[in-house]
Amino acid sequence: MADPKYMKNIADIFEENDQALLSAWSDLLKTSGAGSVGAGARIKDAELQTQCRSFIGALKRALASDQATDIAGAGYQDVRDLLGEISHARAIQGFSPTETASFVFSLKEPIFDLLRKAYAQDGLALAEATATVSDLLDQLGLFTTEVYQRSREEVIVRQQQEISELSTPVVELWEGILALPLIGTLDSSRTQVVMENLLQALVDREAEIAIIDITGVPTVDTLVAQHLLKTIAAARLMGADCIVSGIRPQIAQTMVHLGVELSVVSKASLADAFALALQRTDRVVVKTRSLVKA
Amino acid sequence: MDRVPILKLGNALLVTIQVDMHDRLATALEEDLSAKIVSSRAKGVVIDISGLDIVDSFMGRMLDNIAAVSRMLDAETVVVGMRPAVAITLVELGLELNGIRTALDLERGMKMIQARLEEGRDRDETLADVE
């Protein structure tokens, strides 16, 4: 267990050997690759130096404070903030967890060297102080890993949201005609987003016809078909007609084999569906040349 | 007790639901509406539910009932202005209201009724020609 008695001493030792510690540590970081200054060069040398210097500074202040043994306490606020910032940045830059945690763990060796020199006369004190520092740095290392993991999870959640929003655009093909090109697998949560987007777009653009294009949906099983039917039923309740297009031959076969029946108007291609939509809204597409002849 | 007003507009009746519907109000509406269809000889009913943001299965069934009763009295029901959230709720409740015609807004709903009336008139005229 961390012994408060040594904290003050260790803080003093830090203070005396500030520069030596800093250079030893940053050299070690550079050679070990934890800073990845060399080949990957994801962090600039100067930036790494700044991080090291401010971390040692914050650690010194924390050790000198009253609650030097409690890394969750107020004394370590600066250290925690700084570490959080560093590991958050590294998580986003694509460092591995080992590389991120090594930032803290690699500080052990230079400190132990210092301690060995300082307590050269007193073996017991050396052992105690070493254990104290080791314990402290272990906790900080774990904290780093936790922040790292949290940051990665944030990234994943954000990406999930982005994907689900990206993949459900509602486009206006013509006045009163909307198209909803679906891409990717349809699950319950995505269908919900799709449904809400489509219905809102129907209101916003005052559209009467919506074309749901499933060219980009790799598989249609009973569940997906049910989701589609629900969306179509909801659109109908709002007074809009739906046309399903882009059912691929294999999918049509699978659906028939599964006994799934889409009891809605369906067309093989988006073009056909669009032509039908135009026809229903009393419009027609003609070639300009035939117009001239007429 | 509150009643939902029913307005006559040409050959159609217009019902605008502006307040939260509770069950008794809905049953009262059904009674009033069927009486009014008969007394005014209306051929169409437009129910505007754009002000409605909460529905339950009872309300859904009520709409279905109203449509069925009106059809029996030779008036077509068009429900207009349903909000997205309401549509999703009804579908999730399994009430797809297949017996009801729907339109995006009041204007289109009225047009739908007019179209039906004109169709009927054309047919009547052809019948008259035959005679």
Interface residues (C-beta under 8 A of the other chain):
Chain A: M195 E196 L199 Q200 L202 V203 E206 A207 E208 K230 A233 A234 A235 R236 L237 M238 G239 A240
Chain B: V79 V80 M82 R83 P84 V86 A87 I88 L90 V91 E92 E96 L97 T102 A103 L104 D105 R108 G109
